[in-house]
């Protein structure tokens, strides 16, 4: 899936997949996740392109993709960035 990405993209994918627990990727939740990522990470990030990718992702591939994004985010982020993302994810969901 993701051969090269940055922590903003992988963090955004994590948040959107988590918000999809109800089976729907909503525009409102995606915008909230996008604003958080844009505010906290200065990496290049195109939310509309990423949402399109996630909407096309098969449900059976969510776990693998989530795991892949989790590993990428972990490898590129600081302890504080990881803690902040988890706190935001819990608050958002």
C-alpha positions, 0 to 999 in steps of 0.5 A, spaced: 500 500 500 504 505 502 511 505 500 513 512 502 509 516 506 510 521 511 507 522 519 502 527 517 499 522 511 500 516 516 497 519 522 491 522 518 490 515 515 490 512 522 485 517 525 480 516 519 480 509 519 479 509 527 473 514 525 470 509 521 468 504 526 461 506 524 462 503 517 462 510 514 467 515 512 464 522 514 466 528 511 465 532 518 470 527 521 475 527 515 475 535 516 476 534 523 482 529 522 485 533 517 485 540 521 488 536 527 494 533 522 495 540 518 496 544 525 500 539 528 505 536 522 508 540 517 509 535 512 506 535 505 499 533 506 493 533 501 487 531 505 482 530 499 487 525 495 488 521 502 480 521 503 479 518 496 484 513 497 481 511 504 474 510 501 477 506 495 480 501 500 477 495 501 474 493 508 478 487 508 484 491 507 483 496 513 487 492 518 493 491 514 493 498 512 492 500 519 498 496 521 502 499 516 500 506 518 501 505 525 508 502 524 510 508 519 507 513 524 511 510 530 518 510 526 517 517 524 514 521 530 516 523 537 513 520 543 510 526 544 507 526 537 504 519 538 501 521 545 498 527 542 495 523 536 492 517 541 489 522 545 486 526 539 483 519 537 480 517 543 477 524 543 475 524 536 472 517 536 
